[in-house]
Amino acid sequence: MPKRTDLSDTFCPVGRSAELLGDRAVLLILRDLFFGRRRFEAIAANTGLGPQLVSARLKLMEKQGVVERHAYQERPPRHEYRLTVKGKDLFDVLYAMRNWAERWAYQDGEIGGPAMRYVHRACGTDVGTSTVCPGCGEPLRYGDLKGEPSEALRAEQAARAG
């Protein structure tokens, strides 16, 4: 298998962002961090990724300044991961991916509605796949939405958790 080209020093911004975001594990970890999962065990369980892969990607994300590691227990030492401002700025990217998938990634009749329903915290409006709240007109950013998983998504998460 040919070695992947390193794009971290290209002038192309898509190439540079793909260097980190082109990894499925990073995207799944980001999704979990956006939903408030901060502890390693919870991230590994919910993503279905192996512990070595989660560990390696969290270290990469820490090195890139996307997350910070904070100790929450001394013996044994345990840490949680929190998004930095740089990490929170990735919300728009993942939200756009979610919106695209809700529109195009499912077969006809595969699901009965969105996998995740989002409500604007400020006014309580169901935002659908909007990037601006249809109720109050505010742009939607990190922390503005409350997510409610569909029954199908809840069942999938429960099955994964074992």
Summary of the structure (lengths in Angstrom):
residues: 162
radius of gyration: 17.2
end to end distance: 34.7
largest distance: 51.5
contacts: 400
relative contact order: 0.11
helix: 43%
strand: 17%
